[in-house]
Each structure stands twice: as C-alpha cells, then as structure tokens.
Amino acid sequence: MATNKATSKKKTDAPCVSHSPRPQQVPDGVQGVATVSNGPSSLVKTKQRVADHGEVFTPAWMVEAMLDLVKEESERIDSRFLEPACGSGNFLVQVLKRKLVAVQCKFGKSAFEKQHYALLALMSIYGIELLADNIAECRANMLDILTDYLNLDASDNLYRAASYVLSQNLVHGDALKMRTHDGQPITVAEWGYLGKGKFQRRDFRLDVLACSSAYSAEDDLFSPLGRHEIFIPTKTYPPMTVSELAAAPADEPKEAL
Ligand SMILES: C[S@@+](CC[C@H](N)C(=O)[O-])C[C@H]1O[C@@H](n2cnc3c(N)ncnc32)[C@H](O)[C@@H]1O
C-alpha cells in the first residue's frame, strides 16, 4: 500500500481518536463505521486463486497493525492511499473507517460539512485489482461503510456521487502493467474540496506519476524531463457539486459499479 504525504491547501487532520485499542474510543455517531463487516471472513477463496493470483487476504489484526505504522496519515481525511492489489478492500475499508472517525470528530456537528468531508475521505482512497469479482466487492464494501455512516439510501445524490467516485478510484486492472482490464492506461483522479459544496478533479496517468517518483529518487534523471512535464494532467474538470457528480455521464466511468 502506498500513501501520499503531500500537503493540500486546506489541512483536514483530526487526530482526535486513537485506533488502538478500539472500539471503546470511537465517538458517538460513528458506531456504524466501527462495526461494519471487515471484508471476507476467509483469507482464501480457492486454492486455485492462490496459485494463479497469490490471492490471500490480510487478516484484520495485521491490517490494523500495519495502518498503525502510518497512524497519523491513516487518520487524516485527505491523505491519499493507493492499494495496488486491493482485493476486496481489507486495507482500504479500514483506512476509510479511520478517516470517517476523523470526519466525525472534526465535522460531525454540521450535516453539510460532514457529508462533503466524508466524500472527500472516500475520494482520497485508490485501489487497483486484477480480478473482476474482487474489485466489485471492494467497491461495494467501501460504499457500505460510507452509506452506513451517512445513513444514505440508493436514491440519494450523495450515494450516487460516492458510487461514481468509487467507479473512478477503484480500478479493475493490472497494477504491474498499469493498464485497465481493457488495455487502457490507468489514470488517477486527483480530487480536492474547494469548500461550499464544490469539488475539483484532475486526472493523471499512473505510469507517468510512477516515473516521477523514480526520477525524483535520482535528481540527475529527473532534471532533464522537468517536473512541470510530469505533472501535466490528462484532463482537468470544472468544479463539481455532489449533484453533478451523481449525474456524471454513464459512459464516463471507467467501470460501472
Ligand atoms: C495477497 S492478495 C491481497 C489482497 C488485499 N490487499 C489484502 O491484503 O487482503 C493479492 C491481490 O492482488 C491481486 N493481484 C494479483 N496480481 C495483480 C496485479 N498485477 N494487479 C492488480 N492486482 C493484482 C489478486 O487478485 C489479489 O486479490
């Protein structure tokens, strides 16, 4: 799993609740977050899948211990997490739960802010998964957490906006080849919250971003290309509201949920 420690204009840290131990320290209003199912109960689906895809899921205790290694980031609403072999979301679900605890702490008293920052928390979580059933489960597991927390139903704009975000951020594809299942380059949506209900979005190619981190490790390689050339988005969107995200064109998502 990779995290992005880059700072954004408006910091949304809320390290007001520790996750170890839990759930005693989970504040009122987020019990749903703390008790929703933690993905598959078995760590293996079939022996064949283990042999073919190395599919062995991580147990909950180990997920928690690993997230505790990046505790502050996992509890920051807008810190970015990418899980390049996300399975059905054992890590991503727990990251979302931690972020939602921070949302509750910081914005729990205002329904408007709570809803928008909860969506921002979801927007900061990314996954790639080779197998279609796993990525579908991952999206459904993430959506369950958010809908339970915000008490949404399927007709709500926020529910549909969250479904759209998940269809963009959780990609059915090959993380090694950095291609979607139908051979397109994987793009990553950089979301930001502008305030007053508006979100911004810029898309970047994953292979270009991955090159940039290799280059930045070696200054002499990075310099000729130039940072400005690496961080050119493939697409920049106008600011969007929840209703606009909910109504995003059906043919635009990379994947239907
Ligand atoms: C060891 S499991 C881990 C799943 C999840 N991260 C967890 O910890 O529970 C590895 C997952 O990576 C997926 N996978 C294998 N090769 C992949 C690739 N090249 N790109 C994306 N996902 C891949 C498998 O389908 C499987 O779901």
The ligand as an SDF file (V2000), in Angstrom:
LIG
                    3D

 27 29  0  0  0  0  0  0  0  0999 V2000
   -2.3680  -11.2520   -1.4760 C   0  0  0  0  0  0  0  0  0  0  0  0
   -3.9380  -10.6700   -2.1260 S   0  0  0  0  0  0  0  0  0  0  0  0
   -4.1110   -9.2180   -1.1260 C   0  0  0  0  0  0  0  0  0  0  0  0
   -5.4620   -8.5750   -1.1670 C   0  0  0  0  0  0  0  0  0  0  0  0
   -5.6250   -7.4030   -0.2080 C   0  0  0  0  0  0  0  0  0  0  0  0
   -4.6280   -6.3970   -0.4630 N   0  0  0  0  0  0  0  0  0  0  0  0
   -5.4910   -7.8750    1.2140 C   0  0  0  0  0  0  0  0  0  0  0  0
   -4.4460   -7.5820    1.8150 O   0  0  0  0  0  0  0  0  0  0  0  0
   -6.3950   -8.5130    1.7400 O   0  0  0  0  0  0  0  0  0  0  0  0
   -3.3610  -10.0480   -3.6870 C   0  0  0  0  0  0  0  0  0  0  0  0
   -4.4340   -9.4630   -4.5760 C   0  0  0  0  0  0  0  0  0  0  0  0
   -3.8020   -8.8490   -5.6890 O   0  0  0  0  0  0  0  0  0  0  0  0
   -4.4890   -9.1670   -6.8710 C   0  0  0  0  0  0  0  0  0  0  0  0
   -3.4870   -9.0770   -7.9510 N   0  0  0  0  0  0  0  0  0  0  0  0
   -2.5750  -10.0020   -8.3210 C   0  0  0  0  0  0  0  0  0  0  0  0
   -1.8130   -9.5170   -9.3190 N   0  0  0  0  0  0  0  0  0  0  0  0
   -2.2560   -8.2390   -9.5710 C   0  0  0  0  0  0  0  0  0  0  0  0
   -1.8740   -7.2300  -10.5000 C   0  0  0  0  0  0  0  0  0  0  0  0
   -0.8830   -7.4140  -11.3620 N   0  0  0  0  0  0  0  0  0  0  0  0
   -2.5420   -6.0640  -10.4790 N   0  0  0  0  0  0  0  0  0  0  0  0
   -3.5570   -5.8650   -9.6030 C   0  0  0  0  0  0  0  0  0  0  0  0
   -3.9680   -6.7860   -8.7160 N   0  0  0  0  0  0  0  0  0  0  0  0
   -3.3210   -7.9680   -8.6920 C   0  0  0  0  0  0  0  0  0  0  0  0
   -5.0500  -10.5490   -6.6420 C   0  0  0  0  0  0  0  0  0  0  0  0
   -6.1710  -10.7910   -7.4540 O   0  0  0  0  0  0  0  0  0  0  0  0
   -5.4040  -10.4770   -5.1460 C   0  0  0  0  0  0  0  0  0  0  0  0
   -6.7290  -10.0110   -4.9560 O   0  0  0  0  0  0  0  0  0  0  0  0
  1  2  1  0
  2  3  1  0
  2 10  1  0
  3  4  1  0
  4  5  1  0
  5  6  1  0
  5  7  1  0
  7  8  2  0
  7  9  1  0
 10 11  1  0
 11 12  1  0
 11 26  1  0
 12 13  1  0
 13 14  1  0
 13 24  1  0
 14 15  1  0
 14 23  1  0
 15 16  2  0
 16 17  1  0
 17 18  1  0
 17 23  2  0
 18 19  1  0
 18 20  2  0
 20 21  1  0
 21 22  2  0
 22 23  1  0
 24 25  1  0
 24 26  1  0
 26 27  1  0
M  CHG  2   2   1   9  -1
M  END
$$$$
